[in-house]
Amino acid sequence: MGAFTFGGGYAILPVMEKELVEKRKWTTEEELLDYYAIGQSTPGIIAINTSTFVGYKMAGIPGALAATLGMISPSLIIISLIAAFLNAYDENPVVQKALKGVNIAVTVLLVTSVKKFALKSISDRIGLILCLAAFSLVAFAGWSPIGIIVLSALTGVLLHVIRQRRSCR
């Protein structure tokens, strides 16, 4: 997957879902969504973190190492080759148009990922409100995504505690 996916960590998520959940059945959609969430919350690239989690699930520490190297190696090789030749061709109109086409494809992949995340993650009115609030704070108010992640985690714990107390009554 690392060799054939452009656009960074988020662009590879739909490819990972298709390969890991639908084709190979190594994980479920719910587990993969959890891996995405944890991968986003931990340092590093989300696709690599998610690969590490799936590799660990399948084969422990050796699986985690193999999955991480399998995701990193192709990109590292390709980026090194591109960097070696990009300066000679970056002004070429064909190269510029090709990169614009790749940008459009990556945008479609990102929108697809957001849609899938939203459909799987937002299960009630409170989830929708939290999603819209988090998006608005990052997109329009300039809040740090890190702060939003921490605040969202704390809000989730608080809502869980409140629901638990209500159910005990």
Secondary structure, 3 states (H helix, E strand, C coil): CCCCCCCCHHHHHHHHHHHHHHHCCCCCHHHHHHHHHHHHHCCCCHHHHHHHHHHHHHHHHHHHHHHHHHHHHHHHHHHHHHHHHHHHHCCCHHHHHHHHHHHHHHHHHHHHHHHHHHHHHCCCHHHHHHHHHHHHHHHCCCCCHHHHHHHHHHHHHHHHHHHHHHHHC
